[in-house]
Amino acid sequence: MARFVYLMECPSIGGWFDKAEDNQRINEILANLQANRATIISVTRSLANASSANSSVYLITYDATAPIDV
């Protein structure tokens, strides 16, 4: 198995972090990766500032035989 990453950006509306929406999107991606036999290594969140809007950026690291199209 090889190690791969999936990068996802969730823009915030009005500068507020939407935990429920981000959780739902992350869980859907994790379920898809696991359904395709990936082993999740880590999920890391950081903040990005593009123009005047803040975004959460999630880096999902996983092991699989090939990259998985999420």
C-alpha positions in Angstrom: 0.0 0.0 0.0 1.0 3.6 -0.6 0.2 6.8 1.2 -2.0 9.4 -0.4 -3.6 12.7 0.6 -7.0 14.3 -0.2 -7.3 18.1 0.3 -10.7 19.7 0.9 -11.6 23.3 1.4 -14.7 24.4 3.2 -15.4 28.2 2.9 -16.9 29.9 5.9 -19.9 32.1 5.5 -19.6 35.4 7.3 -16.4 34.2 8.9 -18.2 31.6 11.0 -17.0 28.0 11.3 -19.9 25.6 10.4 -19.0 22.5 12.4 -22.1 20.5 11.4 -21.6 21.1 7.7 -17.9 20.4 7.8 -18.5 17.2 9.8 -21.0 15.9 7.3 -18.7 16.5 4.3 -15.7 15.0 6.1 -17.6 11.9 7.2 -18.9 11.4 3.6 -15.4 11.5 2.3 -14.0 9.2 5.0 -16.9 6.7 4.3 -16.1 6.8 0.6 -12.4 6.2 1.2 -13.1 3.4 3.6 -15.6 1.8 1.2 -12.8 1.7 -1.3 -10.5 -0.1 1.1 -8.5 2.9 2.3 -7.0 3.0 5.7 -7.4 6.5 7.2 -4.1 7.8 8.8 -5.1 11.3 9.8 -7.4 14.3 9.3 -5.9 17.7 9.9 -7.6 21.1 9.8 -6.0 24.4 9.2 -7.2 27.9 8.3 -6.7 29.6 5.0 -7.5 33.2 4.2 -8.4 33.7 0.5 -9.3 37.3 -0.3 -11.6 38.5 2.5 -13.1 35.1 3.4 -11.7 32.5 5.8 -11.8 28.8 4.9 -11.1 25.6 6.7 -8.7 23.4 4.8 -8.7 19.7 5.7 -5.9 17.3 4.8 -6.9 13.7 4.9 -4.0 11.2 4.8 -4.8 7.6 3.8 -3.2 4.4 2.7 -4.5 2.6 -0.4 -3.3 0.7 -3.4 -3.9 3.7 -5.6 -5.3 7.2 -5.3 -9.1 7.2 -4.8 -11.4 9.6 -6.6 -13.7 11.0 -3.9 
